[in-house]
Amino acid sequence: MVSIVFAGVGGQGLITAANMVGKAAVTEGKNVLMTELHGMAQRGGSILVEVRIGDYKSAIIPLGMADVIVGFEKLETARNLPKLKKGGTILLNERRIHPISLTIKKESYPDLAIEERLKDHNPIKVEADQIALDLDNKRVVNTVMTGALFSTGLLEISEESLHAAIKGSFPEKLWEANFKAFEAGKRLSQVQATRVL
Amino acid sequence: MQYDTLLGPEGQTEFLLGNEAVARGIYEAGVSVAATYPGTPSSEIGDVLYRISDRMGIKFEFATNEKVALEIAAAASAGGLRSFVFMKHVGLNVAMDSFVSLSGAGVKGGMVVLSADDPSMHSSQNEQDNRFLGKFAKTIVIEPSSPQELKDFIVMAFDLSEEVGHPVLLRSATRISHVRAPVRFGAAKDKKGWKYQKDPSFLLLPENAYKAQISINERLKRVTNSRYSENFNRVYGDSSTLIITSGAAYNYVDEALQMLNVKARVMKIGLSFPLDLDVVSKEIGKAERVVFIEEGGPFLEEQVLSFSALHSINREFHGKLSGSVPASYEMNVDRLVGFLSKIFGIDFPVKDKTLGLPERAITLCPGCPHRATYYVVKMAMKQKGIKNAIVPTDIGCYTLGYYEPYQLGDFVFSMGSSIGSSNGFTANAGERVISFIGDSTFFHSGIPALINAYHNNHNFVVVILDNFITAMTGGQPTPETSPPFRRVDIESVVRGIGIKNVFTIDPYDLNNSLSIFKKALDSKELAVVISKRECALEVDRKRSPSEIKVFQVNQDKCSLCYNCVSNFSCAAFYIDNGKVEIDPELCDGCSVCSEPLVCPFNAIEVKP
């Protein structure tokens, strides 16, 4: 049983990442639920995707019950902290996407407020955007994050199933790029996250 | 192809979105005809059918609005085919006139109407509970809880509808239609053949409608008498507390009880109207306390409580009517724990979820043509000295014009209400009225209101934001989409009414747009501006990211006037230490911000 929060901004590919995890779980005959919220905006709004693997009926994770937050963007990662278990794992992509509501007021990104809230949780840093750039494919950020999530050991899903899910999620010409992205993400956090029971 | 897996054999299990499970469900049910008007949270059903309905043997149409969609399906059913129509909850309001008649006429081929409700209004103007509309129209109402049940109940609903000769309203909700889960496939049934026979029950003039009232009640009675409820309802657990629940709300019950460490007997209702009150009352007879947990209004609660009053059944009832269950917004485990702990008398700590971080306001996408239109309209209004215009707007991405800095939008009720209300504003107000409507919305229900405006000589400005697509629901076609469909030209429709002041602009051409809008604002009679440019997301879908020439701010030239961030306000702009920057990952390369009308200092240039 594991509950995962994917937090980020519209356009970052969170739904595809969560969907890969879901497909992989189904391949292994596991029960899995996924729900997504993105309001009215097609791009640029907050996105929360929740995935629960195991004997659940509610796709929505209750407060304080998520084992891990897969944070695609800093502010959105911090925003979803109330969902995280005490001692839960945070994977933090260093990406900052500035809310237009701050920009209009000529305000900068709220780095201090975010770091203040994240500091007690020892987030595992993942430079997914940089890795994607190095791999020459900006669109594989989500697969890097999926690789990082796999490396935490929290998923209890085999690498083979995730590879099959990558194949099921992208056209063949993108398989190789996504396998590389998955590998890169996997290597990132050597730290095995401890599971909080 | 993307949705090939939905055609898989019986026994296959796939990880599906609720809406994808619906598409599989109608395939299994042997449906021949399906129609819709896109609306969240039901839109993806149409996305699937648009791509693979041919291979499912289903004739599928995106209709101009929900009423037309329902009538397409009703006609197919009259000819003995199984037919399906689906929409978001407020879409059923549009289809309501024919929906109520459908109940009176009854069906030949099975017919199911799916309504995807949106509790908490994630993308809607209200959270109406359409089970009440089903009961009002006297249709059968069925409520699944999960993607698997969505699919299974659809197949069962078609059998029920056909056996009884009555339409079924299948009520889904955001947290069913937009939940993904494993769905196990069943076998696909054969389709019925076309067999139309004239029948007076389809022609609801008073004589026939009078008789229909009797047959409606007979058909509903048959649903209860034949114990169809056994197929849809479930009860489990042992306790003197009975929880009566249904739909998405059911999904939270077990986990909440577990967190509170209490027990209850749970009655999960799938057939919500006509409710099998014999079976329900037997359960109530064994209970001391009854709690109703429903997504939406007190639908089951009202039926049970009126039955209990009639039969003098007295219990400790808790629900939305008694006030112990909150009346509004989507349910979840945390909310259930909150009110159940009080009902069970347990002290349970309330968790705080406020962190005081800045909100991320929703905004138009980078490159969105609507932004350019709004920017220029504001400028034209300013140059014409118009300070207090009334701005009715409509349902679509452009409703976001309400937000800062554009603040263009102060009245929206429903699809088409922009032009409809503009008639009333113009007739009574001294202020200039500027009305915004999208292309798909214009076809959906803007046209009758525009005819009204011309006919009654109302003078206002209508701006039709034409991006060739139903954008907010994910990019479905509109009557302008062709081939293979025949293209309807908006300007020809507008001119066909007789309106003379019609202008078509490219919103990216700021200078020309500005002079046209000033002309329209000066007009002494009804003026229509069609602002025409393809949705930026559609453009993106057709090109690779490497083709985008992104822009940057030349800091040597930037005068820090902040006009670009304060008034144009593209989401790709950001402020770093007081300097204006452009996020290269977000920039769409539209180039509009580099125009002198946005940056008079020519500081925004193509990034080398």
Boltz contact constraints between the chains, C-beta under 6 A:
constraints:
  - contact:
      token1: [A, 22]
      token2: [B, 15]
      max_distance: 6.0
  - contact:
      token1: [A, 22]
      token2: [B, 180]
      max_distance: 6.0
  - contact:
      token1: [A, 23]
      token2: [B, 15]
      max_distance: 6.0
  - contact:
      token1: [A, 26]
      token2: [B, 15]
      max_distance: 6.0
  - contact:
      token1: [A, 26]
      token2: [B, 182]
      max_distance: 6.0
  - contact:
      token1: [A, 33]
      token2: [B, 181]
      max_distance: 6.0
  - contact:
      token1: [A, 34]
      token2: [B, 180]
      max_distance: 6.0
  - contact:
      token1: [A, 35]
      token2: [B, 179]
      max_distance: 6.0
  - contact:
      token1: [A, 39]
      token2: [B, 122]
      max_distance: 6.0
  - contact:
      token1: [A, 39]
      token2: [B, 362]
      max_distance: 6.0
  - contact:
      token1: [A, 40]
      token2: [B, 123]
      max_distance: 6.0
  - contact:
      token1: [A, 40]
      token2: [B, 362]
      max_distance: 6.0
  - contact:
      token1: [A, 41]
      token2: [B, 362]
      max_distance: 6.0
  - contact:
      token1: [A, 42]
      token2: [B, 365]
      max_distance: 6.0
  - contact:
      token1: [A, 42]
      token2: [B, 537]
      max_distance: 6.0
  - contact:
      token1: [A, 43]
      token2: [B, 365]
      max_distance: 6.0
  - contact:
      token1: [A, 44]
      token2: [B, 363]
      max_distance: 6.0
  - contact:
      token1: [A, 44]
      token2: [B, 571]
      max_distance: 6.0
  - contact:
      token1: [A, 45]
      token2: [B, 362]
      max_distance: 6.0
  - contact:
      token1: [A, 46]
      token2: [B, 360]
      max_distance: 6.0
  - contact:
      token1: [A, 57]
      token2: [B, 251]
      max_distance: 6.0
  - contact:
      token1: [A, 57]
      token2: [B, 254]
      max_distance: 6.0
  - contact:
      token1: [A, 58]
      token2: [B, 251]
      max_distance: 6.0
  - contact:
      token1: [A, 58]
      token2: [B, 252]
      max_distance: 6.0
  - contact:
      token1: [A, 58]
      token2: [B, 255]
      max_distance: 6.0
  - contact:
      token1: [A, 58]
      token2: [B, 333]
      max_distance: 6.0
  - contact:
      token1: [A, 59]
      token2: [B, 179]
      max_distance: 6.0
  - contact:
      token1: [A, 60]
      token2: [B, 332]
      max_distance: 6.0
  - contact:
      token1: [A, 62]
      token2: [B, 333]
      max_distance: 6.0
  - contact:
      token1: [A, 62]
      token2: [B, 334]
      max_distance: 6.0
  - contact:
      token1: [A, 63]
      token2: [B, 334]
      max_distance: 6.0
  - contact:
      token1: [A, 63]
      token2: [B, 351]
      max_distance: 6.0
  - contact:
      token1: [A, 63]
      token2: [B, 353]
      max_distance: 6.0
  - contact:
      token1: [A, 64]
      token2: [B, 351]
      max_distance: 6.0
  - contact:
      token1: [A, 78]
      token2: [B, 357]
      max_distance: 6.0
  - contact:
      token1: [A, 79]
      token2: [B, 357]
      max_distance: 6.0
  - contact:
      token1: [A, 82]
      token2: [B, 353]
      max_distance: 6.0
  - contact:
      token1: [A, 98]
      token2: [B, 574]
      max_distance: 6.0
  - contact:
      token1: [A, 99]
      token2: [B, 358]
      max_distance: 6.0
  - contact:
      token1: [A, 99]
      token2: [B, 360]
      max_distance: 6.0
  - contact:
      token1: [A, 100]
      token2: [B, 361]
      max_distance: 6.0
  - contact:
      token1: [A, 100]
      token2: [B, 363]
      max_distance: 6.0
  - contact:
      token1: [A, 100]
      token2: [B, 571]
      max_distance: 6.0
  - contact:
      token1: [A, 101]
      token2: [B, 361]
      max_distance: 6.0
  - contact:
      token1: [A, 102]
      token2: [B, 358]
      max_distance: 6.0
  - contact:
      token1: [A, 103]
      token2: [B, 565]
      max_distance: 6.0
  - contact:
      token1: [A, 103]
      token2: [B, 573]
      max_distance: 6.0
  - contact:
      token1: [A, 103]
      token2: [B, 574]
      max_distance: 6.0
  - contact:
      token1: [A, 103]
      token2: [B, 575]
      max_distance: 6.0
  - contact:
      token1: [A, 104]
      token2: [B, 404]
      max_distance: 6.0
  - contact:
      token1: [A, 104]
      token2: [B, 405]
      max_distance: 6.0
  - contact:
      token1: [A, 104]
      token2: [B, 569]
      max_distance: 6.0
  - contact:
      token1: [A, 106]
      token2: [B, 575]
      max_distance: 6.0
  - contact:
      token1: [A, 108]
      token2: [B, 575]
      max_distance: 6.0
  - contact:
      token1: [A, 110]
      token2: [B, 358]
      max_distance: 6.0
  - contact:
      token1: [A, 138]
      token2: [B, 545]
      max_distance: 6.0
